[in-house]
Amino acid sequence: MTGRTDGEPVAAAPLIDLHTLVVAVRRRRRLWSSLALLGLLVGAALALVLVPPPTATVKLLVAHQEDQPNDPGTLIRTDVALLHTTRIAGAALKALDSPVEPEVFMRDYEGLGLTNNLLQITVSGDSDAEAVARAGALADAFVADHVRRIREAADAEATSLLDQRDRMREELARVNETIAEKGTKASADMESLFARRAELTSRISDFDQRAAEARIGTPHLVAGTQIVDAPRAVRHSLPRSAATNAAIGVVLGLALGLAVAAVGTVVADRPVLRREIAAQLGASVVGELPRGAGPWRRRHVRDARERLTRSLARIVRGSAEPVSLLELGCARGTAALALDLGRALGAEGPVVVIDGLPGLPLAGREPRPGDPVVVGGEEAADLSHRGRRIGVGSVAPGAAWADLPYLGARTVLVVRAGHGSAAWLHTVARRLADQRIPVAGVVLVDPDPRDRTDGTLWDGPPGAQRGRGGRPVPQAGIGRWRTERLPMWAGRVPDSDQEAR
């Protein structure tokens, strides 16, 4: 609850109205559809401009002595890092007899660990044949380097074991010499010497076995490191690439357009629904004028315009004071509507249209048969009071508010949906109230065709009594309660009994 107007709680307005957001985003379909089309064109253009160079791939099975089932991929990442070394790049270039520098060649290939033991190498070149040759040379260089490192590691381990074995043999020879010098005398020293000789003999045998196992394991690792997928050129399909990039561009452009439209709707706060515009202006929607989107809608728009002209003509006939049409975001449509209204009323007597639109002088246009007399705003004071007067003006930002009473004592606001912000509609309502110009109704231009909200604030009798806060008091069962809140500018209206007191 946000507060009270007449002792009853007023429901808090939601921070973001999803209905309004969806409608506003749908109305800005030109924005997000244009961005989607732009993304499609950019994606297709990138596929045509950024054509990848000829590329070849090769897959290697790499065996490691430290392989474990739970290895997180550290060993294969080490192999990828070793692939990007000048030693392997230089060996591949030497096999190709190429004058390219290793540092430059390393920019043309990359490695990728597919599994813990499967390495994929991708190489580019000036042609498919060169790319395949580079991939084969690079794979051979890596396998040779890997096998050399395995053998060097195995030889180093075996040499270390054999060195330890030789040291044990030297110590065993010294123990045997000591035993031979002392003869067969039984003593505690002789027992320790015999025990030491047995231990040395056992350890020497163990070192021999471990050195043999180290050399036996090397052939298995060497045989396990090999090329499992021969070098082959990667086929590039330009139509497929263009279609893929275009699809990605459409998705990204559409997402960006929808995001921009949604954020812009929330930030701009431009009412688009009937109930919102009527609530902000404090006047009911008395007519609508759809916008023509193509030749197939011209008849529909023409019929709607004729119905709207007849409705406005009834409002003008029922008013004892001059009526003006004040536009917000639809100056041309309002000018054409004023001329149609003048033609409709011309059969009943002389009609004069007072042109108060900035930048769109109706007085300078070439009149057609049946058109009313059009004069400028500065000539309105010199007109006689005979006949009907219809003023045409604007309540857009920068409007001359002091001139509005000269256009008409009552007005019909012609507002384009989604054009003015809620704050500006609030300003328009306040300014008209300050000028004591009652609003006979609102004509909504370009309404949302799926808008099902009610733009009628109150349809009771003209003299219906209103209670505290401007809420209508039902009389004898006629009229109905208004569902929309009063505009923000509407203050607290005292009760009639309080005014009497």
C-alpha positions, 0 to 999 in steps of 0.5 A: 500500500502506498497511501490513501485518498479517501480513507481507502487503501490504494494498491501500489503500482508494480515497478515493471508492468510486464503487459506494458513492457511486452506491448512496448517491445512489440511496438519497437519491432522495427528496432530489433528486426533491423538489428537482427537483419544487420546481424544477418548481413554482418555474419554473412559478410564476415564469412565472405571476407574472413575466409580461413586459409587452407588448413590440415589436421593430424591426430597423434596417440601419445603414451606417457610413462606416468599415465594414470586413470585419474590424470586431469590432463596435465600430461597432454597439456604439457605435450601441447606446450612442448609442441609450441617450442622452437626445437620442434618447429625447427625440426619440422622446418628442417624436414621441409627444407623451409626458410621460414623462421621457427617463431613465425611458423609457430603462429601457423599451427596449434595443438589441442588435447582431445583426451589424456593421450590424444593430441590434435595438431592443426596447421595452416598453409598457402595451399592444401598440399603445403598444409598437409606437408606441414602437418606431417612434418610437425607430427613426425618431429613431435613423435621423434622428440617424444620418443627421444625424451622417453629413451633418454629418461629410460637410459638415465634411469637404467644408468642410475640403477647400474651405477648403484649396482656397481657400487654395491659390487665394490662394497661386496668385494671388500666384504669378501676380502675381509672374510677371507683374511679372517678365515673361518674363525667363529665370532660376532664380527664374522656373523655380521660380515656374512649378513652384510654380504647376503644383503649386498648380494640381494640388493645387487640382484634387485638393481639388475632386475630394475635396470632390465625392467626400465629398458624393457618398458621403453619399447612399449612407450615408443610403440604407443606414440604414433600417428593415428590419423594421417594428415588431411586437408580440412574442407571449408564450405563457404555456403555453410560457413555463411549460413552459420555466421548469418544464423549466429548474427541473427540471434545476437542481433535479435537478442541485442535489439530486444534488450535495447528495446526493453531497457529503453522502454523501462527508462523512457517510461512512455505509456502505450496502453489506453488505460495508461494514457487516459489515466495520465491525461485525466481524460477518456479515449474517445477515438482511435486512428490506426496507422496504415502499414500497407496497401491492404490496410488503406481501406481499413484506415480510411473507414476508421478515419471517417468514423473518427471524423463523425465522432469529432463532429458530434463533439464539436456540434455539442459544444457551445464553445470553439474546440481545438485539436492539440497534437502530440507526436502526430502533427501531420495526421492532426492537420489532415484530421482538422481538414476532414472535420472542417469538410464534414461541418462545412455543409452546416455553415461556414467553418474556419480552421485556425492553424497553430501548428509550428513548422506545418503551415496549413494556411499556405497550402493550396485549397481543394474544393470543399476545404474550410478556410484556413487562417494563421494563429495571428489572424484568429483575433480578427475573425468574426464570431459567425460560424464554427472555429476549429483550432489546430495546435501542439502540446509537444515540448516547446509549445506556446501554452499561452496561445492555446486558449485562442485556439479553442475553449475546449480541446481534443488531444490527439496523442500518438501512442508511445510518443510522450513520456508519462512525465510529459503527459502529466505536464500536458494535463497540468498545463491545460488545467492551469489554462482552464481548458477542459479536455473533451477526450483523447484520440489515440493515434497508432494504437496497439492492435492487441491492446484490450485495456479500457481507456474510459475513465467515467461514463456517468452523467455530466453532473455526477457528484464526485466524492473525496479524491475525485472518486465518482458517487453513483447516483440512482444506479447509473454510471459506473466506477472508474477503474483507473487512478486519477492523474498525478496532477489531480489533487484532493477534491473536497467533499461538497458538504465540507465546501458548504461548511 
